[in-house]
Amino acid sequence: MHDNQPRTSTPDTLPEVITRYLTAHRAHDTATAITAFTGEATVIDEGNTYEGTEAIEGWLDRSATEFTYTINLTGAQQTDATRYIATHHLEGNFPGGSIDLRYQFTLRDGLIERLVIEP
């Protein structure tokens, strides 16, 4: 991007690798979700850092079974050439029952290099 301004995206304009991850994550398909990450990717969620595919795979398995919830993509934004934010609304049996989370993706070579999930 030449103007360094965030641009609103629609879910169908997010890069394929992000939609592949999000779709697989929603379906609790860890095997497909992990293919979206680089081998040395980092995920930060709930103050915990997971580095590398083995740690991320463990995080995906736990997050798929820890709580029951629905997740809806409510917004998407491209912040620069390699960074995207996908905002989701979750409702379920976790503490508080409802939350909006920002999934902040950094891509490298067509894969997710870094994912930070926070309110």
C-alpha positions as CSV (number, residue, x, y, z in Angstrom):
1,M,0.0,0.0,0.0
2,H,1.3,3.3,-0.9
3,D,-0.6,5.5,1.4
4,N,0.1,3.6,4.7
5,Q,-3.6,3.9,5.6
6,P,-5.6,0.9,6.8
7,R,-8.1,-0.3,4.2
8,T,-11.4,-2.0,5.1
9,S,-11.7,-5.4,3.5
10,T,-14.5,-7.8,3.2
11,P,-14.2,-11.4,4.2
12,D,-14.0,-12.5,0.6
13,T,-11.0,-10.2,-0.1
14,L,-8.9,-11.6,2.7
15,P,-5.9,-13.6,1.4
16,E,-6.7,-17.3,0.8
17,V,-4.3,-18.4,3.6
18,I,-6.3,-16.4,6.2
19,T,-9.7,-17.7,5.0
20,R,-8.3,-21.2,5.0
21,Y,-7.1,-20.9,8.6
22,L,-10.3,-19.2,9.8
23,T,-12.5,-21.8,8.1
24,A,-10.5,-24.7,9.4
25,H,-10.4,-23.2,12.9
26,R,-14.1,-22.8,13.0
27,A,-14.5,-26.4,11.9
28,H,-12.0,-27.6,14.5
29,D,-9.9,-29.0,11.6
30,T,-6.4,-28.7,13.1
31,A,-4.7,-30.6,10.3
32,T,-5.9,-28.0,7.7
33,A,-5.4,-25.0,10.0
34,I,-1.8,-25.8,10.7
35,T,-1.0,-25.8,7.0
36,A,-1.7,-22.0,7.0
37,F,1.4,-21.3,9.2
38,T,5.1,-21.0,8.4
39,G,7.3,-23.5,10.2
40,E,8.6,-20.9,12.6
41,A,5.3,-19.0,13.1
42,T,4.2,-17.4,16.4
43,V,0.7,-17.2,17.9
44,I,-0.1,-15.0,20.9
45,D,-3.4,-15.7,22.6
46,E,-4.6,-14.9,26.1
47,G,-1.1,-13.7,27.0
48,N,0.5,-17.0,26.0
49,T,3.0,-17.3,23.1
50,Y,3.2,-20.4,21.0
51,E,6.2,-20.7,18.7
52,G,6.6,-23.3,15.9
53,T,4.1,-25.6,14.3
54,E,4.2,-28.2,17.1
55,A,3.3,-25.6,19.8
56,I,0.6,-24.0,17.5
57,E,-0.9,-27.4,16.8
58,G,-1.2,-28.1,20.5
59,W,-2.8,-24.6,21.0
60,L,-5.3,-25.3,18.1
61,D,-6.3,-28.7,19.6
62,R,-6.8,-27.1,23.1
63,S,-8.8,-24.1,21.8
64,A,-11.0,-26.5,19.8
65,T,-12.1,-28.4,22.8
66,E,-11.8,-26.1,25.8
67,F,-15.1,-24.2,25.3
68,T,-18.2,-24.4,23.0
69,Y,-18.8,-21.2,21.1
70,T,-19.9,-19.6,17.9
71,I,-17.6,-17.3,15.9
72,N,-18.7,-14.8,13.4
73,L,-16.4,-12.6,11.3
74,T,-17.7,-9.0,11.7
75,G,-15.0,-7.0,10.0
76,A,-11.7,-7.2,8.1
77,Q,-9.0,-4.7,7.4
78,Q,-5.6,-4.7,5.6
79,T,-3.2,-2.5,7.5
80,D,-0.2,-2.9,5.1
81,A,1.1,-5.2,2.4
82,T,1.5,-8.2,4.8
83,R,-0.8,-7.4,7.8
84,Y,-4.5,-8.0,8.1
85,I,-7.0,-7.8,11.0
86,A,-10.1,-9.9,11.1
87,T,-12.5,-9.0,13.9
88,H,-14.7,-11.8,15.2
89,H,-17.6,-11.9,17.6
90,L,-17.7,-15.0,19.8
91,E,-20.5,-16.3,22.0
92,G,-20.3,-19.4,24.1
93,N,-19.7,-21.0,27.5
94,F,-16.5,-19.3,28.3
95,P,-16.2,-16.7,31.1
96,G,-18.2,-13.6,30.1
97,G,-20.1,-15.5,27.4
98,S,-19.5,-12.9,24.7
99,I,-16.4,-11.1,23.3
100,D,-15.1,-9.3,20.2
101,L,-11.6,-10.4,19.3
102,R,-9.1,-9.0,16.8
103,Y,-7.1,-11.6,14.9
104,Q,-4.0,-9.7,13.7
105,F,-2.2,-11.6,11.0
106,T,1.3,-11.1,9.6
107,L,2.0,-13.0,6.4
108,R,5.3,-14.1,4.9
109,D,5.7,-16.0,1.6
110,G,1.9,-16.7,1.4
111,L,1.7,-18.2,4.9
112,I,0.9,-16.9,8.4
113,E,4.1,-15.9,10.2
114,R,2.5,-14.3,13.2
115,L,-1.1,-14.3,14.7
116,V,-2.0,-12.1,17.7
117,I,-5.5,-12.6,19.2
118,E,-6.7,-9.9,21.6
119,P,-9.8,-7.9,22.5
